[in-house]
Amino acid sequence: MRILLVEDDRDLSRQVGVALQGAGYVTDTADNGEDAHHLGDTEPYDAVILDLGLPVIDGISVLERWRRDGKTMPVLILTARDRWSEKVAGFDAGADDYLAKPFAMEELLARLRALLRRAGGRATDEIHCGPLRIDTRGARVLLQGSPVRLTSLEYRLLVYLAHQRDSVVSRTELTEHLYSQDFDRDSNTIEVIIGRIRKKIGAERIKTVRGIGYTLISETGA
């Protein structure tokens, strides 16, 4: 899953970025509202962590522009402002959740997982695809109760397919959600990673839709 982190405090941005990467998220960063608006307007993020007190363009204005332009990604406001009126302004602008500074990193990650769950229409941190179980909180994959060893990239790709299970996901979409903006993206790599995952969970669980992309099947069989 790909996250946009918008924070002008460099130390805090670095700390949150490390925590997000450690939790398996691909993270892009911006330290002002103008860059944040451009990234959110042109890149496909699964969620945004947005500070309000930004230089150039404030966070509320950025969020209002995104929503006015039809951008629907979940947004968690992260700010030192803790007055109820400012919280209301954030929610009215289109925010999905609000976390005041200072905060515990574990709470930030938990709130982010909750946003992604709701966006995916799930009630828990687990995704079930037949005998395949993905625990997004513990970053674990089990097949018929046995752990599956995956690399970080394999895990991220499988989780993204699982969020879109039974739907066709194109190589381009997978590439955009697996790599950060400044990464040298190569959609041909996706086929290689898919092949490695199939060897570990069974080739029949990921269907190739020729010329379009891939589908993770959520059948209930073994």
TORKOLTOR-118538 format. One record per atom (N, C-alpha, C, O): residue in one letter; x, y, z. Coordinates in steps of 0.2 Angstrom, whole numbers, padded with zeros to 4 digits, always signed. Atoms other than C-alpha are relative to their C-alpha. Layout:
aXYZ ...
***
This chain:
m+0004-0006+0000 m+0000+0000+0000 m+0004+0006+0000 m+0010+0006+0003 r-0004-0006+0001 r+0006+0017-0005 r-0003+0006+0004 r-0009+0008+0003 i+0002-0005-0005 i+0005+0032+0008 i+0004+0006-0002 i+0010+0006-0004 l-0003-0006+0001 l+0008+0050+0005 l+0000+0004+0007 l-0005+0004+0011 l-0001-0003-0007 l+0015+0058+0021 l+0002+0008-0001 l+0007+0009-0004 v-0001-0007+0000 v+0014+0077+0022 v+0001+0004+0006 v-0003+0004+0010 e-0002-0002-0007 e+0024+0085+0036 e+0006+0005-0001 e+0011+0002-0004 d-0005-0004+0002 d+0035+0100+0036 d+0005+0000+0006 d+0011+0003+0005 d-0005+0001-0005 d+0044+0095+0052 d+0005-0006-0002 d+0002-0011-0002 r-0004+0005+0003 r+0059+0086+0045 r+0001-0006+0005 r+0001-0012+0003 d-0002+0005-0005 d+0063+0076+0061 d-0006-0005+0001 d-0006-0011+0001 l+0006+0004+0000 l+0045+0070+0063 l-0002-0004-0006 l-0004-0009-0006 s+0001+0004+0006 s+0043+0066+0045 s+0004-0006-0001 s+0002-0011-0003 r-0004+0006+0000 r+0058+0055+0046 r-0002-0005+0004 r-0002-0011+0002 q+0002+0005-0005 q+0052+0046+0061 q-0006-0004-0002 q-0007-0010-0002 v+0006+0003+0002 v+0035+0043+0054 v+0001-0004-0006 v-0001-0009-0007 g-0001+0004+0006 g+0042+0038+0037 g+0004-0007+0002 g+0002-0012-0001 v-0003+0006-0002 v+0053+0025+0046 v-0005-0005+0002 v-0005-0011+0001 a+0005+0004-0003 a+0038+0018+0055 a-0004-0003-0005 a-0006-0009-0005 l+0004+0002+0006 l+0028+0017+0039 l+0003-0005-0004 l+0000-0010-0006 q-0003+0005+0004 q+0041+0008+0030 q+0001-0006+0003 q+0001-0012+0001 g-0001+0006-0004 g+0044-0004+0044 g-0006-0004+0000 g-0006-0010+0001 a+0006+0004+0001 a+0026-0008+0043 a-0002-0002-0006 a-0008-0005-0007 g+0001+0003+0007 g+0027-0012+0025 g-0003+0005-0005 g-0005+0002-0010 y+0003-0005+0005 y+0020+0004+0017 y+0006+0003-0004 y+0011+0005-0002 v-0004-0005+0004 v+0028+0013+0002 v-0002+0007+0001 v-0008+0008+0001 t+0002-0007-0002 t+0029+0031+0007 t+0004+0005-0004 t+0010+0005-0006 d-0002-0006+0003 d+0031+0047-0003 d-0001+0006+0005 d-0005+0005+0009 t+0000-0005-0005 t+0034+0063+0007 t+0000+0007-0004 t+0002+0008-0009 a+0000-0007+0002 a+0030+0082+0005 a+0001+0004+0006 a-0002+0002+0011 d-0001-0004-0006 d+0035+0096+0016 d-0004+0007-0001 d-0003+0012+0003 n+0004-0006+0001 n+0023+0110+0009 n-0006-0002-0004 n-0007-0007-0007 g+0007+0002+0003 g+0005+0111+0003 g+0000+0000-0007 g-0004-0004-0010 e+0000+0000+0007 e+0009+0115-0015 e+0003-0007-0003 e+0000-0010-0007 d-0003+0006+0002 d+0020+0099-0017 d-0005-0006+0002 d-0006-0010-0002 a+0005+0005-0002 a+0007+0089-0007 a-0006+0000-0005 a-0008-0006-0007 h+0005+0000+0004 h-0007+0095-0018 h+0001-0003-0007 h-0003-0007-0010 h-0002+0003+0006 h+0002+0090-0034 h+0001-0007+0000 h-0002-0011-0004 l-0001+0007-0001 l+0007+0073-0028 l-0007-0004+0001 l-0008-0009-0003 g+0007+0003-0001 g-0011+0069-0022 g-0004+0000-0006 g-0009-0004-0007 d+0004-0001+0006 d-0018+0075-0038 d+0003-0004-0006 d-0001-0005-0010 t-0003+0004+0005 t-0006+0065-0049 t+0002-0007+0001 t+0003-0011-0004 e-0003+0007-0002 e-0001+0049-0040 e-0006-0003+0004 e-0010+0000+0007 p+0006+0004-0003 p-0013+0035-0034 p+0002-0002+0007 p+0004-0008+0008 y-0002+0002-0007 y-0011+0035-0015 y-0006-0004+0003 y-0012-0003+0002 d+0005+0004-0004 d-0020+0022-0004 d-0003+0004+0006 d-0008+0003+0009 a+0001-0005-0005 a-0020+0035+0010 a+0005+0005+0001 a+0010+0005-0002 v-0004-0006-0001 v-0013+0052+0015 v+0000+0001+0008 v-0005+0001+0011 i-0001-0003-0007 i-0006+0058+0032 i+0002+0007-0001 i+0007+0009-0004 l-0001-0007+0002 l-0008+0077+0031 l+0000+0004+0006 l-0004+0004+0010 d+0000-0005-0005 d-0002+0090+0043 d-0004+0006-0002 d-0005+0008-0008 l+0003-0006+0001 l-0012+0106+0044 l+0004+0006-0001 l+0003+0010-0006 g-0004-0006+0000 g+0001+0119+0047 g+0006+0000-0005 g+0011-0001-0003 l-0005+0001+0005 l+0010+0118+0031 l+0002+0007-0003 l-0002+0012-0004 p-0002-0006+0004 p+0020+0132+0021 p-0003+0000-0007 p-0005-0006-0009 v+0002-0001+0007 v+0014+0139+0004 v-0008-0001+0000 v-0011+0004-0001 i+0008+0001-0001 i-0004+0131+0006 i-0001-0004+0006 i+0002-0009+0007 d+0001+0003-0006 d-0011+0126+0022 d-0004-0007-0001 d-0007-0008-0007 g+0002+0006+0001 g-0017+0108+0024 g-0008-0001-0001 g-0010-0005-0005 i+0007+0000+0001 i-0036+0112+0025 i-0001+0002-0007 i-0006-0001-0010 s+0001-0002+0007 s-0035+0120+0008 s+0002-0005-0005 s-0001-0006-0010 v-0002+0005+0004 v-0025+0106+0001 v-0006-0005+0000 v-0007-0008-0006 l+0005+0005-0001 l-0038+0094+0007 l-0007+0002-0004 l-0010-0002-0007 e+0006-0002+0003 e-0053+0104+0001 e+0001+0000-0008 e-0004-0002-0011 r-0001+0000+0008 r-0045+0105-0017 r+0000-0007-0002 r-0003-0009-0007 w+0001+0007+0002 w-0043+0086-0017 w-0007-0002-0001 w-0009-0005-0006 r+0007+0002+0000 r-0061+0083-0012 r-0004+0003-0006 r-0008+0000-0009 r+0004-0003+0006 r-0067+0096-0025 r+0002-0003-0006 r-0002-0003-0011 d-0002+0003+0006 d-0057+0087-0038 d-0002-0007-0001 d+0000-0011-0005 g+0003+0006+0000 g-0065+0071-0034 g+0005-0006+0003 g+0004-0012+0002 k-0005+0004-0002 k-0050+0063-0025 k-0003-0003+0007 k-0005+0000+0011 t+0004+0003-0005 t-0057+0050-0013 t+0005-0004+0005 t+0002-0007+0010 m-0005+0004-0004 m-0041+0042-0004 m-0002+0003+0007 m-0003+0009+0009 p+0001-0002-0007 p-0043+0042+0015 p+0005+0004+0002 p+0011+0004+0000 v-0004-0005-0002 v-0035+0056+0024 v+0000+0001+0008 v-0005+0002+0011 l-0001+0000-0007 l-0028+0056+0042 l+0003+0007+0001 l+0009+0008-0001 i-0003-0007-0001 i-0025+0074+0048 i+0005-0001+0007 i+0003-0004+0012 l-0005+0000-0005 l-0009+0075+0059 l+0002+0007+0002 l+0005+0010-0002 t-0002-0008-0001 t-0007+0092+0068 t+0000+0001+0007 t-0002-0003+0012 a-0001-0002-0007 a-0003+0101+0084 a-0006+0004+0002 a-0007+0005+0008 r+0006-0004-0001 r-0020+0110+0083 r-0005-0005+0003 r-0007-0010+0000 d+0004+0005-0004 d-0031+0101+0096 d-0007+0003+0002 d-0010+0000+0006 r+0006-0003-0002 r-0046+0113+0097 r-0006-0003-0004 r-0005-0005-0010 w+0006+0004+0004 w-0063+0105+0093 w-0002+0004-0006 w-0004+0000-0011 s+0002-0004+0006 s-0067+0119+0081 s+0004-0002-0006 s+0002-0002-0012 e-0004+0002+0005 e-0052+0115+0071 e+0000-0007-0003 e+0000-0009-0009 k+0002+0007+0002 k-0056+0096+0071 k-0006+0000-0004 k-0006-0003-0010 v+0006+0000+0005 v-0073+0100+0064 v+0002+0003-0007 v-0001+0000-0012 a-0002-0003+0006 a-0065+0111+0051 a+0003-0005-0005 a+0002-0006-0011 g-0004+0006+0003 g-0054+0096+0046 g-0005-0005-0003 g-0004-0007-0009 f+0005+0005+0002 f-0068+0084+0045 f-0005+0003-0005 f-0007-0001-0010 d+0004-0003+0005 d-0079+0096+0035 d+0003+0001-0006 d+0000+0001-0012 a-0004+0000+0006 a-0065+0098+0023 a+0001-0007-0004 a+0003-0007-0010 g-0001+0007+0003 g-0065+0079+0020 g+0004-0004+0003 g+0006-0010+0000 a-0004+0004-0004 a-0054+0072+0033 a-0004-0007+0002 a-0010-0006+0003 d+0003+0006-0002 d-0057+0054+0038 d+0001-0002+0008 d-0002-0005+0011 d-0002+0001-0007 d-0048+0054+0055 d+0005+0006+0002 d+0007+0009-0002 y-0004-0006-0003 y-0038+0066+0066 y+0004-0002+0006 y+0002-0006+0010 l-0005+0002-0005 l-0023+0063+0077 l+0004+0006+0002 l+0008+0009-0002 a-0003-0006-0003 a-0016+0077+0088 a+0007-0001+0002 a+0008-0007+0005 k-0007+0001-0003 k+0003+0079+0092 k+0000+0003+0007 k-0004+0007+0009 p-0004+0006+0002 p+0011+0073+0101 p-0004-0007+0001 p-0009-0007+0003 f+0004+0006+0000 f+0006+0055+0098 f+0005-0006+0000 f+0011-0005-0001 a-0004+0006+0000 a+0012+0037+0100 a+0000-0003-0007 a-0006-0003-0011 m-0001+0003+0007 m+0018+0029+0083 m-0005-0006+0000 m-0008-0007-0006 e+0004+0005+0001 e+0008+0014+0087 e-0007+0002-0001 e-0011-0002-0005 e+0007-0003+0001 e-0008+0024+0088 e-0001+0002-0008 e-0006+0001-0011 l+0000-0002+0007 l-0004+0032+0071 l-0001-0006-0005 l-0005-0006-0009 l+0000+0006+0004 l-0001+0015+0063 l-0007-0004+0001 l-0010-0006-0004 a+0006+0003-0001 a-0017+0008+0071 a-0006+0004-0004 a-0010+0001-0007 r+0005-0004+0004 r-0028+0023+0064 r+0001-0001-0007 r-0004-0001-0011 l-0001+0000+0007 l-0020+0021+0047 l-0003-0007-0002 l-0006-0008-0008 r+0003+0007+0002 r-0024+0002+0047 r-0008+0000+0000 r-0011-0003-0005 a+0007-0001+0000 a-0042+0007+0052 a-0003+0003-0006 a-0008+0001-0009 l+0003-0004+0005 l-0044+0019+0038 l+0001-0005-0007 l-0004-0005-0011 l-0001+0005+0006 l-0037+0006+0025 l-0005-0006+0000 l-0008-0008-0005 r+0005+0005-0001 r-0049-0007+0032 r-0007+0003-0002 r-0010-0001-0006 r+0006-0002+0002 r-0064+0004+0030 r+0000+0002-0007 r-0006+0001-0011 a+0000-0001+0007 a-0059+0009+0013 a-0001-0006-0004 a-0003-0006-0010 g+0001+0006+0004 g-0058-0009+0008 g-0006-0004+0002 g-0007-0010+0000 g+0007+0003-0002 g-0075-0013+0016 g+0002-0006+0005 g-0002-0011+0005 r-0001+0005-0005 r-0067-0024+0030 r-0001+0002+0007 r+0000+0008+0009 a+0001-0002-0008 a-0070-0025+0049 a+0006-0002+0004 a+0006+0000+0010 t-0005+0002-0004 t-0054-0033+0054 t+0007+0001-0004 t+0006+0003-0010 d-0007+0000+0004 d-0035-0033+0050 d+0002-0006-0004 d+0007-0006-0007 e-0002+0006+0004 e-0036-0050+0042 e-0004+0000-0006 e-0010+0002-0007 i+0003+0001+0007 i-0040-0054+0024 i+0000-0007-0001 i+0005-0010-0001 h+0000+0007+0001 h-0046-0071+0020 h-0002-0001-0008 h-0006+0002-0010 c+0001+0003+0007 c-0045-0079+0002 c+0000-0007+0000 c+0006-0010-0001 g+0000+0008-0001 g-0050-0097+0005 g+0004-0002+0005 g+0004+0001+0011 p-0005+0002-0005 p-0036-0105+0014 p+0005+0004+0002 p+0010+0003+0006 l-0006-0005-0001 l-0025-0090+0013 l-0003+0005+0004 l-0008+0008+0003 r+0001-0005-0004 r-0025-0078+0027 r+0005+0005+0001 r+0011+0003+0002 i-0005-0005-0001 i-0016-0062+0028 i-0002+0005+0006 i-0007+0008+0006 d+0001-0004-0006 d-0014-0053+0044 d+0004+0007-0001 d+0010+0007-0001 t-0004-0006+0002 t-0010-0035+0039 t+0003+0004+0006 t+0007+0008+0006 r-0003-0003-0006 r-0007-0030+0057 r+0007-0003+0002 r+0012+0001+0004 g-0007+0004-0001 g+0007-0043+0060 g+0004-0001-0006 g+0009-0004-0005 a-0004+0001+0006 a+0012-0043+0042 a+0002-0007-0001 a+0007-0009-0002 r-0001+0007+0001 r+0010-0062+0041 r-0005-0003-0005 r-0011+0000-0006 v+0004+0003+0005 v+0003-0073+0028 v+0000-0008+0002 v+0005-0011+0003 l+0000+0007-0002 l-0003-0091+0032 l-0004-0003-0005 l-0009-0001-0008 l+0004+0004+0005 l-0009-0104+0020 l-0001-0007+0003 l+0003-0011+0005 q+0002+0006-0004 q-0019-0118+0028 q+0003+0000+0007 q+0005-0006+0009 g-0003-0001-0006 g-0012-0112+0044 g+0007+0000+0001 g+0010+0001+0006 s-0007+0000-0001 s+0006-0113+0040 s+0003+0006-0003 s+0000+0009-0008 p-0002-0007+0002 p+0016-0097+0038 p+0004-0001-0007 p+0007-0006-0009 v-0003-0001+0006 v+0022-0092+0021 v+0005+0005+0000 v+0004+0011+0002 r-0006-0004+0000 r+0039-0084+0019 r+0000+0005-0006 r+0001+0002-0012 l+0000-0005+0006 l+0038-0068+0008 l+0005+0005+0001 l+0006+0007+0006 t-0004-0006-0001 t+0050-0054+0004 t-0005+0006+0001 t-0011+0005+0000 s+0004-0006-0001 s+0044-0037+0008 s-0004+0002-0007 s-0010+0004-0006 l+0003-0002+0007 l+0040-0033-0011 l-0006-0005-0001 l-0011-0004-0004 e+0005+0005+0001 e+0031-0050-0012 e-0006+0001+0004 e-0012+0000+0002 y+0005-0001-0005 y+0021-0046+0003 y-0005+0006-0002 y-0011+0005-0002 r+0004-0006+0001 r+0016-0029-0002 r-0005-0001-0007 r-0010+0001-0007 l+0004+0001+0006 l+0010-0035-0019 l-0006-0005+0001 l-0011-0003-0001 l+0005+0004-0002 l+0000-0049-0012 l-0005+0003+0004 l-0011+0002+0003 v+0005-0003-0003 v-0008-0038+0000 v-0004+0005-0004 v-0011+0006-0003 y+0004-0004+0004 y-0013-0026-0013 y-0005-0004-0004 y-0011-0002-0005 l+0005+0005+0004 l-0021-0040-0024 l-0005-0002+0005 l-0011-0002+0003 a+0005+0003-0005 a-0030-0046-0008 a-0005+0006+0001 a-0011+0004+0002 h+0004-0006-0001 h-0037-0028-0005 h-0005+0000-0006 h-0011+0002-0005 q+0004+0000+0006 q-0044-0030-0023 q-0002-0006-0002 q-0004-0007-0008 r+0002+0007+0002 r-0048-0048-0023 r-0006-0001-0004 r-0011+0002-0003 d+0006+0001+0005 d-0059-0055-0037 d+0000+0005-0005 d-0005+0005-0009 s+0000-0006+0006 s-0055-0039-0047 s+0006-0001-0003 s+0011-0003-0001 v-0006+0000+0004 v-0043-0038-0061 v+0004+0007+0002 v+0001+0012+0001 v-0005-0005-0002 v-0028-0027-0056 v+0005+0000-0006 v+0009-0005-0007 s-0005+0000+0005 s-0017-0021-0070 s+0007+0001+0002 s+0008+0002+0008 r-0007-0001-0002 r+0002-0021-0070 r+0002+0007+0001 r+0005+0008+0006 t-0001-0007-0001 t+0002-0002-0071 t-0002+0002+0007 t+0001+0005+0010 e+0003-0001-0006 e-0009-0001-0056 e+0005-0003+0006 e+0006+0001+0011 l-0004+0003-0005 l+0002-0013-0046 l+0007+0004+0000 l+0009+0005+0006 t-0007-0003+0000 t+0018-0004-0051 t-0001+0007+0004 t+0003+0009+0007 e+0001-0007-0003 e+0010+0013-0046 e-0001-0001+0008 e+0001+0004+0012 h+0002+0001-0007 h+0005+0006-0029 h+0006-0003+0004 h+0006-0003+0010 l-0005+0004-0003 l+0021-0004-0025 l+0007+0004+0001 l+0011+0003+0005 y-0007-0004+0000 y+0035+0009-0029 y-0002+0007+0002 y-0007+0010+0000 s+0000-0007-0001 s+0038+0027-0023 s+0001+0004-0006 s+0003+0001-0011 q+0000-0004+0006 q+0037+0041-0035 q+0007+0001-0003 q+0008+0001-0009 d-0006+0000+0002 d+0056+0042-0036 d+0004-0006-0002 d+0010-0006-0003 f-0003+0006+0001 f+0059+0024-0039 f-0001-0001-0008 f-0005+0001-0011 d+0000+0001+0008 d+0064+0018-0057 d-0005-0006-0001 d-0003-0012+0000 r+0005+0005+0000 r+0048+0008-0060 r+0000-0004-0007 r+0002-0001-0012 d-0001+0005+0006 d+0048-0007-0072 d-0006-0005+0001 d-0006-0009+0005 s+0006+0004-0001 s+0031-0015-0074 s+0002-0008-0002 s-0002-0012+0000 n-0002+0007+0001 n+0040-0031-0081 n+0002-0004+0006 n+0001-0010+0006 t-0002+0003-0007 t+0046-0034-0063 t-0006-0003+0003 t-0005-0008+0007 i+0006+0003-0003 i+0028-0037-0058 i-0001-0007-0002 i-0003-0011+0002 e+0001+0007+0002 e+0027-0053-0068 e+0005-0005+0003 e+0003-0010+0005 v-0005+0004-0003 v+0043-0060-0060 v-0002-0001+0007 v-0002-0006+0010 i+0002+0001-0007 i+0036-0056-0042 i-0006-0004+0000 i-0007-0008+0005 i+0006+0004+0000 i+0019-0064-0047 i+0002-0007+0000 i+0000-0011+0003 g-0003+0007+0001 g+0029-0080-0052 g+0002-0002+0006 g+0001-0008+0008 r-0003+0002-0006 r+0038-0080-0036 r-0006-0002+0006 r-0005-0007+0009 i+0005+0001-0004 i+0022-0078-0026 i-0004-0006-0001 i-0006-0010+0003 r+0004+0006+0001 r+0013-0092-0035 r+0003-0006+0002 r+0000-0011+0004 k-0004+0006-0002 k+0027-0104-0031 k-0001-0001+0008 k-0001-0007+0010 k+0001+0000-0007 k+0023-0100-0013 k-0007-0002+0003 k-0008-0005+0008 i+0007+0001-0002 i+0004-0100-0012 i-0004-0004-0005 i-0010-0006-0003 g+0004+0004+0005 g-0001-0110-0027 g-0002+0004-0006 g-0005+0010-0006 a+0001-0004+0006 a-0002-0104-0045 a-0007+0001-0002 a-0009+0006-0005 e+0007+0000+0002 e-0020-0107-0046 e-0004+0006+0004 e-0009+0008+0002 r+0004-0005-0004 r-0024-0093-0033 r+0001+0007-0003 r-0003+0011-0001 i+0000-0006+0003 i-0018-0079-0044 i-0001-0001-0008 i+0003-0005-0011 k+0002+0002+0007 k-0026-0079-0061 k+0003+0006-0005 k+0002+0012-0003 t-0003-0005+0005 t-0018-0070-0076 t-0006+0002-0005 t-0009-0003-0008 v+0005-0002+0005 v-0031-0060-0087 v+0004+0003-0005 v+0007+0009-0005 r-0005-0002+0005 r-0021-0059-0103 r-0001+0007-0003 r-0007+0009-0005 g+0000-0006+0003 g-0017-0042-0109 g-0003+0006+0005 g-0003+0011+0003 i+0003-0005-0005 i-0025-0034-0093 i+0004+0000+0006 i+0007+0005+0008 g-0003+0000-0006 g-0018-0040-0077 g-0001-0006+0004 g-0001-0011+0001 y+0000+0005-0004 y-0020-0051-0062 y-0006+0000+0005 y-0008+0006+0007 t+0006+0000-0005 t-0034-0057-0050 t+0002-0005+0005 t+0004-0011+0004 l-0001+0005-0005 l-0032-0065-0033 l-0007-0003+0001 l-0012+0001+0003 i+0007+0004-0001 i-0046-0078-0031 i-0001-0001+0007 i+0003-0004+0011 s+0002+0001-0007 s-0055-0078-0015 s-0005-0006+0001 s-0009-0006+0005 e+0004+0006-0001 e-0062-0096-0017 e+0000-0003+0007 e+0005-0001+0010 t+0000+0003-0006 t-0066-0106-0002 t+0003-0007+0000 t+0003-0010+0006 g-0002+0007+0001 g-0059-0122-0008 g+0007+0000+0003 g+0011+0005+0004 a-0007+0001-0002 a-0042-0129-0002 a+0005+0001-0006 a+0011+0001-0004 
***
